[in-house]
Amino acid sequence: MNTQGMQSGRAGIRASAVGAVRTTVGSVMARRSPTQRNWRDELLRDSELDYEIIPVVTDDGATLHVRAYGPADAEPIVLCHGWSCRIEIWNPQINALAGRYRVIAYDQRGHGRSTLGKRTPSADVLGDDLATVLDASLRSRKKAVLVGHSMGGITLMAWASRHPDQVRRFASSLLLANTASGQLAQELNILSLGSLVPRIQSTVGKYVVGAPVAIPRGIVTRRAFHYVGLAPQADKEAVDFCHRIVLSCKARARGQWGWALATLDLTEAVEAMAVPTVVLTGEQDRLTPSVHSLRLAEALDRTGMLDKLVVLPGVGHMGNIEAVDAFNDEIVRLRSRRRRPRRLGAAG
């Protein structure tokens, strides 16, 4: 089984960000975001590009905050963030790619500026929300590269299963990053439970991720977050950036979605992913250990839809922040892709 991590210089990426032209529909002022500060790494900073807000209201009354950056007629990229995150977690991708592409990102319901609505959080809700966002935001005939990180990857799987007609209509390819199709509570690698039976591990895991309590601020919490979410050697600024975003998530939404994720099973959803798909994982991911990505890659290989399995060395759960260049390279490669997917283990 071949795996590949990718490296590239940042000069070209930064040039794309700096050279981006303000071609979107007006500049929209928004509430101060948790990441609005002068980060040393320019790609982490909240984008100064104009963006279009696309109004989306679901059938059950949830208001989803959707933003579109970059030229309206450019090739589209759609970004689906993970649990307890928000649009700003994609800053390195928006800043690097919006000069060349139409980059669409949204706050999942209950996260960021989006409301919870009346439906009980579930994988079905995630998939239906994405379907609504795509209907509202993909106005041209150009197909998008859809990128899902963590819960965002689960969103893509649920969407493909529930809306197979949209897969070939809206998607040219998919990227599943640091995600899983199920057994999340059983295989969390954050608890020192030794040889406890899987049922106990699962029960404890559910209550860890599903507790609807506010996360206290402070050095102890930050260290715990670093241990759980990023690799030990992760840059301090990257840890602070991600920590600020997670702290901003409302306790109720985090708890409800955590419980929903701990109990999901989307094993059969892979069958519906009928476009070339990259599976990407961090070698040191504790929240969704690489075993999940290996299962996904093997399942996609059986259907002939696996494009590539990418294992990023020295990277934890936040692959798009810890390994920005490699992550963005994969998005650009998929956006430029014209070939059929390779079988797992194929040369090159």
QUIWO-V198113 format. One line per field, one symbol per residue. ss: DSSP state (2 for helix, 1 for strand, 0 for the rest). psi: psi as a letter, one per 30 degrees, with the letter a starting at -180 (. if undefined). A space follows every 10 residues. Layout:
BEGIN
ss: ???
psi: ???
END
This chain:
BEGIN
ss: 0000000000 2222222200 0000000000 0000000000 0222000000 1111111000 0011111110 0000011111 0000002222 2222222000 0111110000 0000000000 0022222222 2222222000 0001111110 2222222222 2202222222 1111111000 0100000000 0000000222 2222222222 0000000022 2222222220 0000022222 2222222000 2222222222 2200102222 2200001111 1100000002 2222222222 2220011111 1100000022 2202222222 2222220000 00000000
psi: jklklkkllf eeeeeeeegk kjgailkkkl lklfgilike jfffkkkgkl lkkjkkklfg gkjkjkkkll kfglkkkkkj lakgaleffg efeeefffff ljjkllklkf lbgkleafkk kleeeeeeee eeeeeffifl fkllkkkkkc feeeeeeeee efhfefefef kelljjkhal faheefgkhf kigbgkleee eeeeeefefg khkkkkllee eeeeeeeefl legkkeeeee eeeeeeffkk eeeeeeeeee efgljgefff ffiglkkkkk lkfgkeeilf eeeeeeeeee eefggkekkk jjkgkbfief efieeeeeee eeeeefkfll llkkfll.
END
